């Protein structure tokens, strides 16, 4: 069953109430992309309150994240926390050569589909995929 809105869900509030506390990156009919308030990287949130993305929704997210990277619109190198987590060499280098991944794992809010764009796989993450096949 798909819930339309859950006032206790911070991602519902983000999508339906526009409770955006960080940079809004993108929005369309299926997703909203903002900087994650916890890890400060782009996070895509499904506009329906459901726990998983459908295949066509995942394709939609992949297409947008690829466009974001190819247009050099991911300002990760400025975030010192990310530099320490991922290593400055990865982020300062040409972003098109960074081993970008989509982290589909949902940790803190498991019942509302969302994912993160990371410059490489996050430690102890199993549910991720390379954004560009090498």
C-alpha positions as CSV (number, residue, x, y, z in Angstrom):
1,X,0.0,0.0,0.0
2,X,1.3,3.5,-0.9
3,X,0.9,6.2,1.7
4,X,0.4,9.6,0.1
5,X,1.8,11.6,3.1
6,X,3.0,10.8,6.6
7,X,3.5,13.9,8.7
8,X,6.0,12.0,10.9
9,X,8.3,11.3,7.9
10,X,10.9,13.9,7.2
11,X,11.1,12.9,3.6
12,X,7.4,13.3,3.2
13,X,7.7,16.8,4.7
14,X,10.5,17.5,2.2
15,X,8.5,16.4,-0.8
16,X,5.0,17.5,0.1
17,X,5.5,20.4,2.5
18,X,8.7,21.7,0.8
19,X,10.5,21.5,4.2
20,X,13.9,21.9,2.5
21,X,16.6,22.7,5.0
22,X,19.5,22.4,2.6
23,X,20.2,23.2,-1.1
24,X,17.4,22.2,-3.5
25,X,19.2,20.7,-6.5
26,X,16.3,19.5,-8.8
27,X,12.6,18.7,-8.9
28,X,10.3,17.1,-11.4
29,X,7.1,15.0,-11.3
30,X,8.8,11.9,-9.9
31,X,11.6,13.0,-7.6
32,X,13.1,15.8,-5.6
33,X,16.9,16.1,-5.3
34,X,18.4,18.0,-2.4
35,X,21.6,17.9,-0.4
36,X,21.2,15.3,2.4
37,X,21.0,17.1,5.7
38,X,23.1,14.4,7.3
39,X,25.9,13.7,4.8
40,X,25.7,16.8,2.6
41,X,25.6,15.0,-0.8
42,X,22.9,14.9,-3.4
43,X,19.9,12.7,-2.3
44,X,17.0,11.8,-4.6
45,X,13.7,11.3,-2.9
46,X,10.7,9.6,-4.5
47,X,7.6,11.8,-4.4
48,X,5.4,8.9,-3.4
49,X,5.7,7.5,0.1
50,X,6.8,3.9,-0.7
51,X,9.8,1.9,0.5
52,X,11.4,1.1,-2.8
53,X,11.9,2.6,-6.3
54,X,10.4,0.9,-9.3
55,X,12.8,0.0,-12.1
56,X,11.6,2.9,-14.3
57,X,12.0,5.3,-11.3
58,X,15.6,4.0,-10.7
59,X,16.3,4.7,-14.4
60,X,15.0,8.2,-14.0
61,X,17.3,8.8,-11.0
62,X,20.3,7.4,-12.9
63,X,19.6,9.6,-15.9
64,X,19.4,12.7,-13.7
65,X,22.5,11.9,-11.6
66,X,24.6,11.3,-14.8
67,X,23.5,14.6,-16.1
68,X,24.4,16.3,-12.9
69,X,27.9,14.9,-13.0
70,X,28.5,15.5,-16.7
71,X,27.6,19.1,-16.3
72,X,30.0,19.4,-13.3
73,X,27.2,20.5,-10.9
74,X,28.2,18.4,-7.9
75,X,30.1,20.8,-5.6
76,X,31.5,18.1,-3.3
77,X,35.1,19.3,-3.1
78,X,34.1,22.2,-1.0
79,X,32.7,20.0,1.8
80,X,35.6,19.3,4.2
81,X,33.7,16.4,5.9
82,X,33.4,14.7,2.5
83,X,37.1,15.3,1.9
84,X,38.0,13.4,5.0
85,X,35.5,10.5,4.4
86,X,36.3,9.9,0.7
87,X,39.8,11.3,0.3
88,X,40.6,14.7,-1.2
89,X,42.3,13.3,-4.3
90,X,39.0,11.7,-5.5
91,X,36.9,14.8,-5.2
92,X,39.4,17.4,-6.4
93,X,40.2,15.4,-9.5
94,X,38.1,15.6,-12.6
95,X,34.6,14.7,-11.4
96,X,33.9,12.8,-14.6
97,X,36.8,10.4,-13.6
98,X,35.5,9.9,-10.1
99,X,34.0,6.4,-9.5
100,X,30.5,7.7,-8.8
101,X,28.0,5.4,-7.2
102,X,24.3,5.5,-6.3
103,X,23.8,4.3,-2.8
104,X,20.3,2.8,-2.7
105,X,20.6,1.7,0.9
106,X,18.2,3.4,3.2
107,X,19.5,3.6,6.7
108,X,17.6,6.1,8.9
109,X,14.3,6.3,7.0
110,X,13.7,2.8,5.5
111,X,10.0,3.3,4.6
112,X,10.4,6.2,2.1
113,X,12.4,5.5,-1.1
114,X,15.5,7.7,-1.4
115,X,19.1,7.3,-2.5
116,X,22.4,9.2,-2.4
117,X,24.9,10.1,-5.0
118,X,28.4,9.3,-3.6
119,X,31.9,9.7,-5.1
120,X,32.6,6.1,-4.3
121,X,30.9,3.3,-2.3
122,X,30.4,4.1,1.4
123,X,32.0,1.9,4.0
124,X,29.7,-1.0,5.0
125,X,27.2,-0.4,2.2
126,X,26.0,-3.3,0.2
127,X,23.1,-1.9,-1.9
128,X,24.9,0.4,-4.3
129,X,25.8,0.5,-8.0
130,X,28.4,2.2,-10.2
131,X,26.8,5.1,-12.1
132,X,29.2,4.8,-15.0
133,X,30.2,1.3,-16.1
134,X,33.9,1.0,-16.4
